[in-house]
């Protein structure tokens, strides 16, 4: 009996230690990796009296080292100052700052012990706190499953190690974003919820609501969901009958709801304004066929029609109307609320479903694809310990809108029917079943809210990053499904796995493209895929595979003068016959321009917006800065992206809009990213040829 108890204690402890060690290795075994700044770090550093140690290239490189501002004469005075926040106006509050201040104190103490610069801040200590919190959550989850059969314990352990220690999650730990606290707080909520179910106590309930407070404040968009969770958590009272415990639960719920509501009240006006602007002009009315009618429904003056399709992150001179005036504040910010936007979508449910489907499709990647994670190579995209990230993208199962909608609807109906059955058959209902029903409602609410809230609360801007919590919830749900399948009888297990495998395989089916042979390169016949046919019978061809790997240019992302264009139209076609060269027609290509080169534009009034998915990479390109180039041989264009094969990583004909030193490229997982023009990537040639 004693040996059995010891075994149940060893499994959670060893599992937590492995999670801790693995997390440290993922981030720090070899070159350190993390996430670069997209501009969000500024407000966090301002609040916490921090600054960059070296500001060069901070947008695209992960930064390990920062600088802390320290005041005071004695050791304790300096510690006290490190705990203070900047008191300037319009600075929001967040429990994330508690974690950051703790990491500052850790840095200061280590600096003092090692007798080095006391202002030096190494983000490792922040990551260390997050890793400890994740390990504690792992311990709690493993403790709950310690009494289960061995196959279930092994399944839970493997899932946690492969799925929830994936670098897609852990990279956030080396950053100042709110997502890492959101992630570890969610995992701790799951762990505490399981432990409370197993053995409810007041300290566990109190810890649950503390974790909920940290979860709510990690990203202020989590506040509505957190309030719902705090109310549903009243189901804790079902687990014990003593009055003292029930009073403790009630007090915890009330305090949590008040603290979370206070977080929402502390959101500064500028944050509300930015998200409202995005929700309207880059959300509800974006690419609308009836923008005039839409603005009228929202109560917005028609003079602001030129702002449709603009976002809050643009350069000041790109706005057709000055949005910083008092008049605009009164006409728009003081006049439009999130409730108005919600009512607008209620009147246009089809449009809302399309927007939500768009958001789900953007939940494919766990990590933000516009951020570098190397300290030395700009926009490097590390693949270290990314098996789950890669499988998640390749399977397409967890972010295909039709599948996600079906799962959400089926689960919702299932929970409601189970609840109705238990209400009608009270004799079969005990306290733990009631608790489980409430827990399932929490999961369902999280699924729907995190599916819909990003597009409702912030429009389409930066949507991939805002869907991180939804992706996390889908992974938790999928993990639960896998654990449930493993616990089934053999027959049901085979059926369930077969259905799952069939669904994944069906998503991989793509029609084969017609291929032709045309030209010679390096003594070998070039195989081309047919991308389209023109009215005159000519064909648009793209090489089936990369013909070589080269830099785009050694200076900038101007296609017309690039080294790559020159090479394609000289060395690449040097072995083509005269007849083959005669069949190649000149193709006029539309080429986007970066913000720095906008004066060369022949049309367009804004920078081409960034989108990493193939279906939306050409989003709003019709009105972006552009010029036209007559090409003989070129590289894949934006209008090919939705149907072109991925095969490998290769350059595409589109500069990165906000930097004239970076060019877009198709990555081998199907995302379209950007990198420096002097980096080496594959080259797929494209031509328009006359029929034989």
C-alpha positions as CSV (number, residue, x, y, z in Angstrom):
1,X,0.0,0.0,0.0
2,X,2.8,2.4,0.9
3,X,4.6,1.6,-2.4
4,X,1.4,2.3,-4.3
5,X,1.0,5.7,-2.7
6,X,4.7,6.5,-3.4
7,X,4.3,5.6,-7.0
8,X,1.3,7.9,-7.3
9,X,3.4,10.7,-5.9
10,X,6.5,10.0,-8.0
11,X,4.6,10.1,-11.4
12,X,3.5,13.8,-11.0
13,X,6.8,14.9,-9.5
14,X,9.0,13.3,-12.2
15,X,6.6,14.5,-14.9
16,X,6.8,18.1,-13.6
17,X,10.6,17.9,-13.5
18,X,10.7,16.6,-17.1
19,X,8.4,19.5,-18.2
20,X,10.7,22.0,-16.5
21,X,13.9,20.5,-18.0
22,X,12.4,20.2,-21.4
23,X,11.1,23.8,-21.4
24,X,14.6,25.1,-20.5
25,X,16.2,23.0,-23.2
26,X,13.8,24.2,-25.9
27,X,14.5,27.8,-25.1
28,X,18.2,27.7,-24.2
29,X,19.8,24.5,-25.6
30,X,21.9,26.0,-28.4
31,X,21.2,29.5,-29.5
32,X,18.6,31.2,-27.3
33,X,15.3,31.7,-29.0
34,X,12.3,33.8,-28.1
35,X,10.0,36.4,-29.8
36,X,10.9,39.8,-31.1
37,X,8.9,43.0,-30.4
38,X,6.0,44.1,-32.7
39,X,5.6,47.4,-30.8
40,X,3.7,46.0,-27.8
41,X,6.8,45.9,-25.6
42,X,7.0,49.7,-25.3
43,X,4.0,50.1,-23.1
44,X,5.0,47.2,-20.9
45,X,8.5,48.5,-20.5
46,X,7.2,52.0,-19.8
47,X,5.0,50.8,-17.0
48,X,7.8,48.7,-15.5
49,X,10.6,51.4,-15.8
50,X,12.6,49.3,-18.3
51,X,14.2,50.1,-21.7
52,X,16.2,48.3,-24.4
53,X,19.9,47.8,-23.7
54,X,20.4,47.9,-27.5
55,X,17.6,49.2,-29.7
56,X,19.0,48.1,-33.1
57,X,16.6,45.9,-35.1
58,X,14.4,45.2,-32.2
59,X,11.4,44.6,-34.5
60,X,12.8,41.5,-36.0
61,X,15.3,40.1,-33.5
62,X,14.7,38.4,-30.2
63,X,16.3,40.5,-27.4
64,X,17.7,38.7,-24.4
65,X,18.9,41.7,-22.5
66,X,17.2,44.9,-21.3
67,X,18.0,47.6,-18.8
68,X,16.1,48.4,-15.6
69,X,15.9,51.9,-14.1
70,X,16.9,51.8,-10.5
71,X,16.7,54.5,-7.8
72,X,17.6,54.5,-4.1
73,X,20.7,54.3,-1.9
74,X,20.3,51.1,0.1
75,X,19.6,47.5,-1.1
76,X,16.0,47.6,0.3
77,X,15.3,51.0,-1.2
78,X,16.3,49.7,-4.6
79,X,14.2,46.6,-4.2
80,X,11.3,48.9,-3.2
81,X,11.7,51.0,-6.4
82,X,11.8,47.8,-8.6
83,X,8.3,47.0,-7.3
84,X,6.9,50.4,-8.3
85,X,5.2,51.2,-11.5
86,X,5.4,54.3,-13.7
87,X,2.5,56.5,-12.7
88,X,2.1,58.3,-16.1
89,X,-1.4,58.7,-17.4
90,X,-3.0,56.3,-19.8
91,X,-1.0,53.3,-18.6
92,X,-3.1,50.2,-18.0
93,X,-2.8,47.8,-15.1
94,X,-2.2,44.1,-15.4
95,X,-1.2,41.2,-13.1
96,X,1.4,40.5,-15.8
97,X,3.4,43.3,-14.2
98,X,3.6,41.4,-10.9
99,X,5.4,38.6,-12.8
100,X,7.7,41.1,-14.5
101,X,8.5,42.9,-11.2
102,X,9.4,39.5,-9.6
103,X,11.8,38.8,-12.5
104,X,13.3,42.3,-12.0
105,X,14.0,41.5,-8.4
106,X,15.5,38.2,-9.4
107,X,17.8,39.9,-11.8
108,X,18.8,42.6,-9.3
109,X,19.6,40.0,-6.6
110,X,21.7,37.9,-9.0
111,X,23.5,41.1,-10.3
112,X,24.3,42.0,-6.7
113,X,25.6,38.6,-5.8
114,X,27.8,38.4,-8.9
115,X,28.9,42.1,-8.5
116,X,27.9,43.2,-12.0
117,X,25.8,46.0,-13.5
118,X,22.7,46.2,-11.2
119,X,20.6,47.6,-14.0
120,X,21.1,44.7,-16.3
121,X,17.9,42.7,-17.0
122,X,18.0,39.2,-18.5
123,X,14.7,38.0,-19.8
124,X,15.7,34.4,-18.8
125,X,14.4,35.0,-15.3
126,X,11.0,36.0,-16.6
127,X,10.9,32.8,-18.7
128,X,12.0,30.9,-15.6
129,X,8.9,32.0,-13.7
130,X,6.7,31.0,-16.6
131,X,8.4,27.6,-16.8
132,X,7.9,27.1,-13.1
133,X,4.2,27.9,-13.4
134,X,3.8,25.5,-16.3
135,X,5.6,22.8,-14.4
136,X,3.3,23.4,-11.4
137,X,0.3,23.0,-13.7
138,X,1.8,19.8,-15.1
139,X,2.2,18.5,-11.6
140,X,-1.4,19.2,-10.8
141,X,-2.7,17.5,-14.0
142,X,-0.4,14.5,-13.5
143,X,-1.6,14.3,-9.9
144,X,-5.2,14.1,-11.0
145,X,-4.5,11.3,-13.4
146,X,-2.1,9.4,-11.0
147,X,-5.0,7.1,-10.0
148,X,-6.0,6.3,-13.6
149,X,-4.8,3.2,-15.5
150,X,-1.3,3.2,-16.8
151,X,-2.3,3.7,-20.4
152,X,-4.2,6.9,-19.5
153,X,-1.2,8.2,-17.4
154,X,1.2,7.6,-20.3
155,X,-1.2,9.2,-22.8
156,X,-1.6,12.3,-20.6
157,X,2.2,12.6,-20.1
158,X,3.0,12.2,-23.8
159,X,0.3,14.7,-24.8
160,X,1.6,17.3,-22.3
161,X,5.2,16.8,-23.4
162,X,4.6,16.9,-27.1
163,X,1.7,19.3,-27.4
164,X,1.9,21.7,-24.5
165,X,5.7,22.0,-24.4
166,X,5.9,22.7,-28.1
167,X,8.0,25.7,-29.0
168,X,4.9,27.4,-30.4
169,X,3.9,27.9,-26.8
170,X,7.2,28.2,-25.1
171,X,8.7,30.9,-27.4
172,X,6.3,33.3,-25.8
173,X,8.1,32.8,-22.5
174,X,11.0,34.8,-23.8
175,X,9.0,37.9,-24.5
176,X,7.1,40.7,-22.8
177,X,3.8,39.8,-24.4
178,X,0.7,38.9,-22.3
179,X,0.2,35.5,-24.0
180,X,2.7,33.5,-21.9
181,X,0.9,34.5,-18.6
182,X,-2.4,33.7,-20.4
183,X,-1.1,30.3,-21.4
184,X,0.3,29.2,-18.0
185,X,-2.7,30.7,-16.1
186,X,-5.0,28.6,-18.3
187,X,-3.0,25.5,-17.7
188,X,-3.1,26.2,-13.9
189,X,-6.8,26.7,-14.1
190,X,-7.2,23.3,-15.7
191,X,-5.0,21.7,-13.1
192,X,-6.7,23.3,-10.2
193,X,-10.1,22.5,-11.6
194,X,-9.2,18.8,-11.7
195,X,-7.7,18.9,-8.3
196,X,-10.7,20.5,-6.8
197,X,-12.9,17.9,-8.4
198,X,-10.7,15.2,-6.9
199,X,-10.5,16.7,-3.4
200,X,-12.1,20.1,-2.8
201,X,-10.6,22.4,-0.3
202,X,-10.8,26.2,0.4
203,X,-7.1,26.8,-0.4
204,X,-7.4,25.1,-3.8
205,X,-10.6,27.2,-4.6
206,X,-8.7,30.4,-3.5
207,X,-5.8,29.4,-5.8
208,X,-8.2,28.8,-8.7
209,X,-9.6,32.3,-8.5
210,X,-6.1,33.8,-8.1
211,X,-5.1,32.0,-11.3
212,X,-8.4,33.2,-12.9
213,X,-7.4,36.8,-12.0
214,X,-4.0,36.4,-13.6
215,X,-5.7,34.8,-16.7
216,X,-8.1,37.7,-17.0
217,X,-5.5,40.4,-16.7
218,X,-2.9,38.8,-19.0
219,X,-4.9,39.9,-22.0
220,X,-7.7,42.3,-21.2
221,X,-9.8,40.8,-23.9
222,X,-10.1,37.8,-21.6
223,X,-12.2,39.7,-19.0
224,X,-15.6,38.8,-20.4
225,X,-14.8,35.1,-20.5
226,X,-13.2,35.3,-17.0
227,X,-16.3,36.8,-15.5
228,X,-18.4,34.0,-16.9
229,X,-15.9,31.4,-15.6
230,X,-16.1,33.0,-12.1
231,X,-19.9,32.7,-12.1
232,X,-19.9,29.1,-13.4
233,X,-17.3,28.3,-10.8
234,X,-20.0,28.6,-8.2
235,X,-20.5,24.9,-9.0
236,X,-17.6,24.3,-6.6
237,X,-20.2,24.4,-3.8
238,X,-21.7,21.1,-5.1
239,X,-18.5,19.2,-4.2
240,X,-18.8,19.6,-0.4
241,X,-21.7,20.0,2.0
242,X,-20.2,21.8,4.9
243,X,-21.2,25.5,5.4
244,X,-17.7,26.8,5.9
245,X,-16.6,25.5,2.5
246,X,-19.6,26.9,0.7
247,X,-19.1,30.4,2.3
248,X,-15.4,30.3,1.2
249,X,-16.4,29.5,-2.4
250,X,-19.0,32.3,-2.3
251,X,-16.5,34.9,-1.0
252,X,-13.9,33.8,-3.6
253,X,-16.4,34.1,-6.4
254,X,-17.5,37.6,-5.4
255,X,-13.9,38.8,-4.8
256,X,-12.8,37.4,-8.2
257,X,-15.7,38.9,-10.1
258,X,-15.0,42.3,-8.5
259,X,-11.3,42.2,-9.2
260,X,-11.8,41.1,-12.8
261,X,-14.4,43.8,-13.3
262,X,-12.0,46.3,-11.9
263,X,-9.4,45.2,-14.5
264,X,-11.9,46.0,-17.3
265,X,-12.6,49.4,-15.7
266,X,-8.9,50.2,-15.7
267,X,-8.5,49.8,-19.5
268,X,-7.2,53.2,-20.8
269,X,-9.2,55.2,-23.3
270,X,-6.6,54.8,-26.1
271,X,-6.9,51.1,-25.9
272,X,-10.6,51.2,-26.3
273,X,-10.3,53.6,-29.1
274,X,-7.8,51.6,-31.1
275,X,-9.8,48.4,-30.8
276,X,-13.0,50.1,-31.7
277,X,-11.4,51.7,-34.8
278,X,-10.1,48.2,-35.9
279,X,-13.5,46.6,-35.2
280,X,-15.3,49.0,-37.5
281,X,-13.0,50.1,-40.3
282,X,-10.8,47.0,-40.5
283,X,-13.5,44.6,-39.4
284,X,-17.3,45.1,-39.8
285,X,-17.1,47.3,-42.9
286,X,-13.8,46.0,-44.3
287,X,-14.3,45.1,-48.0
288,X,-18.0,45.6,-47.7
289,X,-20.1,45.9,-50.9
290,X,-22.3,48.5,-49.2
291,X,-20.0,50.6,-46.9
292,X,-22.3,53.7,-47.1
293,X,-25.2,51.7,-45.7
294,X,-23.0,50.0,-43.1
295,X,-21.7,53.3,-41.7
296,X,-25.2,54.6,-41.6
297,X,-26.4,51.6,-39.6
298,X,-23.5,52.2,-37.2
299,X,-24.4,55.8,-36.8
300,X,-21.1,57.0,-38.5
301,X,-21.0,60.1,-40.7
302,X,-20.6,59.4,-44.4
303,X,-17.6,61.8,-44.5
304,X,-15.6,59.0,-42.9
305,X,-16.2,56.7,-45.8
306,X,-12.6,57.0,-47.0
307,X,-11.4,55.4,-43.7
308,X,-13.0,52.0,-44.7
309,X,-10.3,49.3,-45.0
310,X,-7.8,51.3,-42.9
311,X,-6.4,50.2,-39.5
312,X,-5.0,51.8,-36.4
313,X,-1.4,50.7,-37.1
314,X,-0.9,52.8,-40.3
315,X,1.6,55.6,-40.7
316,X,0.0,59.0,-40.0
317,X,0.3,60.3,-43.6
318,X,-1.5,57.2,-45.0
319,X,-4.9,58.2,-43.4
320,X,-7.1,60.1,-45.9
321,X,-8.6,61.9,-42.9
322,X,-6.9,63.1,-39.7
323,X,-8.1,60.7,-37.0
324,X,-6.4,62.6,-34.2
325,X,-8.8,65.6,-34.1
326,X,-11.3,66.4,-31.5
327,X,-14.0,66.3,-34.1
328,X,-13.2,62.7,-35.1
329,X,-13.2,61.8,-31.4
330,X,-16.6,63.2,-30.9
331,X,-18.0,61.8,-34.1
332,X,-16.6,58.3,-33.8
333,X,-14.9,57.3,-30.5
334,X,-17.6,58.9,-28.4
335,X,-20.4,57.7,-30.6
336,X,-19.6,54.0,-31.4
337,X,-19.3,51.2,-28.9
338,X,-18.6,47.5,-29.0
339,X,-22.3,47.0,-28.3
340,X,-23.1,48.9,-31.5
341,X,-20.8,46.6,-33.5
342,X,-22.3,43.5,-31.9
343,X,-25.8,44.7,-32.8
344,X,-24.6,45.4,-36.3
345,X,-23.4,41.8,-36.7
346,X,-26.7,40.5,-35.3
347,X,-28.3,42.2,-38.3
348,X,-25.8,40.7,-40.7
349,X,-25.3,37.1,-39.4
350,X,-23.9,35.8,-42.7
351,X,-21.2,38.4,-42.7
352,X,-20.3,37.7,-39.1
353,X,-20.0,33.9,-39.9
354,X,-17.7,34.7,-42.7
355,X,-15.6,36.9,-40.5
356,X,-15.5,34.2,-37.8
357,X,-14.5,31.6,-40.4
358,X,-11.7,33.9,-41.5
359,X,-10.5,34.1,-37.9
360,X,-10.6,30.4,-37.4
361,X,-8.5,29.9,-40.5
362,X,-5.9,32.3,-39.0
363,X,-5.7,30.1,-35.9
364,X,-3.5,27.5,-37.7
365,X,-0.2,28.6,-36.3
366,X,0.6,28.8,-32.5
367,X,3.3,31.4,-33.0
368,X,3.0,34.8,-34.5
369,X,4.5,34.6,-38.0
370,X,5.6,38.2,-38.2
371,X,8.1,37.9,-35.4
372,X,11.7,36.7,-35.5
373,X,12.9,34.3,-32.8
374,X,16.6,34.4,-33.2
375,X,19.1,36.8,-31.5
376,X,21.4,36.9,-34.5
377,X,19.4,36.3,-37.8
378,X,16.6,38.7,-38.6
379,X,13.2,37.0,-39.0
380,X,14.7,33.6,-38.5
381,X,12.0,31.0,-37.9
382,X,13.4,28.3,-35.6
383,X,11.9,24.8,-36.0
384,X,13.3,23.5,-32.7
385,X,10.9,21.2,-30.9
386,X,8.0,22.0,-33.2
387,X,6.5,18.6,-34.0
388,X,3.1,19.6,-32.7
389,X,3.1,23.0,-34.4
390,X,4.0,21.4,-37.7
391,X,1.5,18.5,-37.3
392,X,-1.2,21.0,-36.4
393,X,-0.6,23.0,-39.5
394,X,-0.2,20.0,-41.8
395,X,-3.3,18.1,-40.6
396,X,-5.6,21.2,-41.1
397,X,-8.0,19.5,-38.7
398,X,-8.1,22.1,-35.8
399,X,-8.4,25.2,-37.9
400,X,-10.7,24.2,-40.8
401,X,-13.8,26.4,-40.2
402,X,-16.4,23.7,-41.2
403,X,-14.8,21.2,-38.8
404,X,-14.5,23.7,-36.0
405,X,-18.1,24.9,-36.4
406,X,-19.2,21.2,-36.4
407,X,-17.2,20.3,-33.3
408,X,-18.5,23.4,-31.4
409,X,-22.1,22.8,-32.3
410,X,-22.0,19.1,-31.5
411,X,-20.3,19.7,-28.2
412,X,-22.8,22.4,-27.3
413,X,-25.8,20.3,-28.1
414,X,-24.3,17.3,-26.3
415,X,-23.7,19.2,-23.1
416,X,-27.2,20.7,-23.2
417,X,-28.9,17.3,-23.7
418,X,-26.8,15.7,-20.9
419,X,-27.8,18.6,-18.6
420,X,-31.5,18.2,-19.6
421,X,-31.3,14.5,-18.9
422,X,-29.8,15.0,-15.5
423,X,-32.4,17.6,-14.5
424,X,-35.2,15.3,-15.4
425,X,-33.5,12.3,-13.7
426,X,-32.4,13.9,-10.4
427,X,-31.8,10.5,-8.8
428,X,-28.9,9.9,-11.2
429,X,-27.4,13.3,-10.5
430,X,-24.8,13.7,-7.8
431,X,-22.6,16.7,-6.8
432,X,-19.7,15.6,-9.0
433,X,-21.9,15.2,-12.1
434,X,-23.2,18.7,-11.6
435,X,-19.7,20.0,-11.3
436,X,-18.7,18.2,-14.5
437,X,-21.6,19.8,-16.4
438,X,-20.5,23.3,-15.2
439,X,-16.9,22.5,-16.3
440,X,-18.1,21.5,-19.7
441,X,-20.1,24.7,-20.0
442,X,-16.9,26.6,-19.2
443,X,-15.1,24.8,-22.0
444,X,-18.0,25.4,-24.5
445,X,-18.2,29.1,-23.5
446,X,-14.5,29.4,-24.0
447,X,-14.7,27.8,-27.4
448,X,-17.4,30.1,-28.7
449,X,-16.2,33.3,-27.0
450,X,-12.6,32.9,-28.2
451,X,-13.8,32.0,-31.6
452,X,-15.9,35.1,-32.0
453,X,-14.5,37.8,-29.7
454,X,-11.3,38.6,-31.6
455,X,-13.1,39.7,-34.8
456,X,-15.8,41.5,-32.7
457,X,-13.4,43.2,-30.4
458,X,-10.5,44.1,-32.7
459,X,-11.4,43.4,-36.3
460,X,-9.0,41.6,-38.7
461,X,-5.8,43.4,-37.6
462,X,-3.1,41.1,-36.1
463,X,-5.8,38.4,-36.0
464,X,-3.4,35.4,-35.9
465,X,-1.9,36.6,-32.6
466,X,-5.3,37.4,-31.2
467,X,-6.5,33.8,-32.0
468,X,-3.8,32.3,-29.8
469,X,-6.2,31.6,-26.9
470,X,-8.6,29.9,-29.3
471,X,-5.8,27.7,-30.6
472,X,-4.9,26.9,-27.0
473,X,-8.5,25.9,-26.2
474,X,-8.8,23.8,-29.4
475,X,-5.6,22.0,-28.3
476,X,-7.0,21.3,-24.8
477,X,-10.2,20.0,-26.4
478,X,-8.3,17.8,-28.8
479,X,-6.1,16.5,-26.0
480,X,-9.3,15.6,-24.1
481,X,-10.7,13.8,-27.2
482,X,-7.5,11.7,-27.5
483,X,-7.5,10.8,-23.8
484,X,-11.2,9.8,-24.2
485,X,-10.4,7.6,-27.2
486,X,-7.5,5.9,-25.4
487,X,-9.9,5.0,-22.5
488,X,-12.5,3.5,-24.9
489,X,-13.1,-0.2,-25.6
490,X,-11.0,-1.6,-28.5
491,X,-13.9,-1.5,-31.0
492,X,-15.0,2.0,-30.2
493,X,-11.3,3.1,-30.2
494,X,-10.7,1.7,-33.7
495,X,-13.9,3.4,-35.0
496,X,-13.0,6.7,-33.5
497,X,-9.4,6.7,-34.7
498,X,-10.6,5.6,-38.2
499,X,-13.0,8.5,-38.4
500,X,-10.4,11.0,-37.2
501,X,-7.8,9.7,-39.6
502,X,-10.3,9.8,-42.5
503,X,-11.2,13.4,-41.7
504,X,-7.5,14.4,-41.7
505,X,-6.7,12.5,-44.9
506,X,-9.8,14.1,-46.7
507,X,-8.4,17.5,-45.9
508,X,-5.1,16.6,-47.6
509,X,-6.8,15.9,-51.0
510,X,-5.9,18.5,-53.7
511,X,-6.5,18.2,-57.4
512,X,-3.3,17.4,-59.4
513,X,-2.0,20.1,-61.6
514,X,-1.3,19.7,-65.3
515,X,2.4,19.7,-66.1
516,X,4.4,20.4,-69.3
517,X,8.0,20.2,-70.3
518,X,9.6,23.4,-71.6
519,X,13.2,24.6,-71.8
520,X,16.4,23.4,-70.3
521,X,18.4,24.4,-67.2
522,X,21.7,22.9,-66.2
523,X,21.3,20.3,-68.9
524,X,17.9,19.0,-67.6
525,X,14.5,19.5,-69.0
526,X,12.4,21.9,-66.9
527,X,9.0,20.6,-65.7
528,X,6.3,23.3,-65.3
529,X,2.9,23.4,-63.7
530,X,0.1,25.1,-65.6
531,X,-1.3,27.8,-63.4
532,X,-3.8,29.2,-65.9
533,X,-4.8,29.7,-69.5
534,X,-5.5,33.1,-71.2
535,X,-8.1,33.8,-73.9
536,X,-5.5,33.7,-76.6
537,X,-4.5,30.2,-75.7
538,X,-1.3,31.1,-74.0
539,X,-0.4,29.4,-70.7
540,X,0.8,30.7,-67.4
541,X,3.5,28.3,-66.1
542,X,5.4,28.0,-62.9
543,X,8.3,25.5,-62.4
544,X,7.1,22.5,-60.5
545,X,10.1,22.7,-58.2
546,X,12.7,25.3,-57.2
547,X,15.3,25.5,-59.9
548,X,18.0,27.0,-57.6
549,X,18.5,28.9,-54.3
550,X,19.6,32.5,-54.5
551,X,19.3,35.9,-52.7
552,X,16.6,38.3,-53.9
553,X,19.0,41.2,-54.0
554,X,21.9,42.6,-51.9
555,X,20.3,46.1,-51.3
556,X,16.5,46.4,-51.4
557,X,13.2,44.8,-52.5
558,X,12.7,46.6,-55.8
559,X,11.8,43.8,-58.2
560,X,12.6,45.7,-61.4
561,X,16.3,46.2,-60.4
562,X,16.8,43.0,-58.4
563,X,19.6,40.6,-58.8
564,X,17.1,37.7,-59.0
565,X,15.2,39.3,-61.9
566,X,18.4,39.8,-63.8
567,X,19.5,36.2,-63.3
568,X,16.1,34.8,-64.4
569,X,16.2,36.7,-67.6
570,X,19.8,35.8,-68.4
571,X,21.5,32.8,-66.9
572,X,18.3,30.8,-66.3
573,X,17.1,30.9,-69.9
574,X,20.6,30.7,-71.5
575,X,20.1,27.0,-72.5
576,X,16.6,27.6,-74.0
577,X,16.4,27.1,-77.8
578,X,15.5,30.0,-80.0
579,X,12.1,28.5,-80.7
580,X,11.4,28.2,-77.0
581,X,12.5,31.8,-76.3
582,X,10.3,33.0,-79.1
583,X,7.3,31.3,-77.5
584,X,7.8,33.3,-74.2
585,X,5.4,36.3,-74.1
586,X,5.9,39.5,-72.2
587,X,3.8,39.6,-69.1
588,X,2.8,42.8,-67.4
589,X,2.9,42.2,-63.6
590,X,1.4,44.3,-60.9
591,X,4.1,44.8,-58.2
592,X,3.5,46.2,-54.7
593,X,5.7,48.9,-53.3
594,X,7.0,49.3,-49.8
595,X,6.2,52.4,-47.8
596,X,9.6,53.9,-48.4
597,X,9.1,53.6,-52.2
598,X,5.6,54.8,-52.3
599,X,6.5,57.9,-54.3
600,X,7.1,55.5,-57.3
601,X,3.5,54.3,-57.2
602,X,1.3,54.7,-60.2
603,X,-1.8,53.8,-58.1
604,X,-2.8,52.9,-54.6
605,X,-3.1,54.9,-51.4
606,X,-1.8,52.7,-48.6
607,X,0.9,50.1,-47.8
608,X,0.1,46.5,-48.7
609,X,-1.1,44.9,-45.5
610,X,0.7,41.9,-44.0
611,X,-1.1,38.5,-44.2
612,X,0.6,35.1,-43.8
613,X,-2.1,32.9,-45.2
614,X,-2.3,32.0,-48.9
615,X,-5.9,32.9,-49.2
616,X,-5.5,36.5,-47.9
617,X,-1.9,37.4,-48.9
618,X,-3.4,39.6,-51.7
619,X,-5.8,41.2,-49.2
620,X,-6.6,44.8,-50.3
621,X,-3.8,44.7,-52.9
622,X,-6.1,46.5,-55.4
623,X,-5.7,49.8,-53.5
624,X,-2.1,49.3,-52.2
625,X,0.9,51.2,-53.5
626,X,1.9,49.6,-56.8
627,X,3.6,49.9,-60.1
628,X,3.8,47.7,-63.2
629,X,6.7,45.8,-64.7
630,X,6.9,44.1,-68.1
631,X,8.5,40.7,-67.4
632,X,9.8,37.9,-69.5
633,X,10.7,35.5,-66.7
634,X,9.5,36.3,-63.2
635,X,8.6,34.6,-59.9
636,X,5.2,33.5,-58.5
637,X,2.8,36.5,-58.1
638,X,0.2,37.2,-55.5
639,X,-2.7,36.0,-57.6
640,X,-1.1,32.5,-57.8
641,X,-0.7,32.0,-54.0
642,X,-4.1,30.5,-53.3
643,X,-3.6,27.6,-55.7
644,X,0.1,27.2,-56.1
645,X,1.8,24.1,-54.7
646,X,4.0,24.7,-51.6
647,X,6.7,22.1,-52.1
648,X,9.5,24.1,-50.5
649,X,10.5,27.7,-49.4
650,X,10.8,30.2,-52.3
651,X,10.6,33.9,-53.1
652,X,7.3,35.4,-54.3
653,X,6.8,38.7,-56.2
654,X,5.7,40.9,-53.3
655,X,7.9,43.1,-51.0
656,X,7.3,43.5,-47.3
657,X,5.3,46.7,-47.1
658,X,6.9,48.3,-44.1
659,X,10.6,47.7,-44.9
660,X,12.4,48.1,-48.2
661,X,15.1,45.6,-47.1
662,X,12.7,42.6,-46.8
663,X,10.8,40.5,-49.3
664,X,8.0,38.0,-48.9
665,X,8.5,34.3,-49.5
666,X,6.5,31.1,-49.3
667,X,7.6,28.9,-46.5
668,X,7.5,25.1,-46.8
669,X,4.5,24.8,-44.5
670,X,2.3,27.0,-46.7
671,X,2.7,30.3,-44.7
672,X,3.9,33.5,-46.5
673,X,6.5,35.3,-44.4
674,X,9.1,38.0,-45.0
675,X,12.9,38.1,-44.6
676,X,15.9,40.1,-45.6
677,X,16.5,40.3,-49.3
678,X,20.1,39.0,-48.9
679,X,19.0,35.7,-47.4
680,X,19.0,32.7,-49.6
681,X,15.7,31.0,-50.6
682,X,14.5,28.8,-53.4
683,X,13.5,30.2,-56.8
684,X,10.5,29.0,-58.9
685,X,10.4,30.6,-62.3
686,X,7.2,31.8,-64.0
687,X,6.6,32.5,-67.7
688,X,3.7,33.1,-70.1
689,X,4.1,31.0,-73.2
690,X,2.3,30.8,-76.5
691,X,0.7,27.5,-77.5
692,X,2.8,25.2,-79.7
